């Protein structure tokens, strides 16, 4: 048995850890806390209850469903009002007028007139309907009673009992009494239930339309608008796209479809991501569901663009930040930088911005240009912005025909050598003759280059705005050839085709702006002759193909999906003169808008660079030539020449003057001076001696007149 030894002196060495004595520390009890007042505890409880998420959800749910019913009633009332009145048509008319679409406004106005006429006809019918209804009821009741009595007679004859004559009539009366009894029993409960059924119907309408404030909507709907684009959101949007093979493939992927996506990159005012589709899913299946994909991504349709890059089975999605495309872009560098210059050969026009927010610059060197789209969407502004930039190169010449004629091209007075302004047929004729003169200038340059390949000519831009009017011009020349049209006899069509074929070799370029393209006002051969094709919003996919070509549209170009009136100045461009992302055939450009006053200032800078240009306001066809001397010149030393050969040589001598000459005009010329063409071996010819005598007769007549 061991005993504990208690040492009475303090040890000099510190005790070892395992032998150290245990020290007990006595901690006094804390003083009692003051009780929390009841009103404080009640306030905290109330605050906790009010701010609890479950309470918020309950309040939202009550408010949401109550507003569904209230706003559902408002929606039903409005629908009923629209059905009974012409307010729907009036709204559409105002919307069309606000968008500048007068044709649609006229169409809706015609529909409104038809609706009012039909409503008036129905109301007139109501004046006569009570009398007609009473007559119908009387006749129907009489015929029914007669039929029942006849049936009773047949039964009485069959059974031999006279009382059976009224048996069908009695049975019918009993059946009617039974129906009345059923209605009496059901009527009370029906009146009680009907209001609840009506409220349920209104609630259903409001719920379907999400007719409640954003704060009262469910969380998945309330927070969905404009949410950041993440891989899971993109995959979910693709899964719910309605393509069965794509949905199955995503479900079967171990990583839930994330392997389909490339990196999500910031691209301007949005993001861009490449999606490699699984086997069995075609790219056009995704392209065709652009609206559904946009809505799955909580975006509007115009905020999602789908293009096809070079990689196989891949679509490229560009998804804008919510509302970003509705914000205007900055002013043009032509307005903000007065030192900016242009160079036709090496420069690029600052046209606008692409969807990434990068500068969209266009090279116009040896490229024919076509800009099309619906009316009042920015076509002239887009063309004029390019021309204003190019005007800062003093070597560039302009021949301009503005077939709208409202002054959009007035700043080019003093820059352009020819400026035609006006919408009439006579202006279309002048525009056609301007393009034909450009053909002659092109041919002159080509002939000169053949003789001296070192020759360099100043660039000539032949610009026709509202070119559809020239194609649709019904006027005909003296030779019977139409100015408009799309056949080989059409003067404007053939002149444009000739410039498209050979003009770029000698820097004679054709720029055209046209609206609402069709095969009649923009023939296929002309639109395909342009190297740079740009389209604003158009009405249909077929028009988009006319504007840009089927290849670009099949690869994702969609000017028909732009919003009329809201996407003014937004162009879809197909050209090798602008930087387009690899694998794409087009690019969407938001062009800078240059108003009239800044345009005049830029034009003034361009005029200051030039020595002074006398602008012709019309093509002058009255240039004085000596036709008789010209006939003598083209005959030369030949004793006689066939009349068709004479006309051919005159045409080559000066197409502008002799284009419309024919055999009759040549005959009248010689007859005026006492001579006329004669036949030789059955062919009409012009003799050199006859022309010489005609010249001598004219000269002698002129001398005699001068003497007198």
Secondary structure, DSSP 8 states (H G I E B T S, - for coil): --------S--SS---GGG------------------HHHHHHHHHHHHHHSHHHHHHHHHHHHHHHHHHHHHHHHHHHHHHHHSSHHHHHHHHHHHHTT-HHHHHHHHHHHHHHHHHHHHHHHHHHHHHHHHHHHHHHHHHHHHHHHHHHHHHHHHHH--GGGGGHHHHHHHHHHHHHHHHHHHHHHHHHHHHHHHHHHHHHHHHHHTT-S-GGGS-HHHHTTTT----HHHHHHHHHTTS-HHHHHHHHHSTTTTGGGB---EEETTEEEEEEE--TT--HHHHHTTHHHHHHHTT--GGGEEEE--SSTTEEEEEEE-TTGGGS-----HHHH-TT----TTT--EEEEEETTS-EEEE--TT--EEEEESTTSSHHHHHHHHHHHHHTSTT-EEEEEESS-SSTTGGGBTTBSEEEE--SHHHHHHHHHHHHHHHHHHHHHHHHHHH-TT-----EEEEEETTHHHHT---B-TTS-BSSSSSTT-HHHHHHHHHHHHGGGGTEEEEEEEES--TTTS-HHHHTT-SEEEE---SSHHHHHHHH-HHHHHTT--GGGS-TTTSTTEEEEE-TTB---TT-S-EEEEE----HHHHHHHHHHHHHTSS----BSS--------HHHHHHHHHTT-SEEEHHHHHHHHHHH-HHHHTT--HHHHHHHHHTTT---EEETTEEEEEHHHHHHHHHHHHHHHHHHHH-
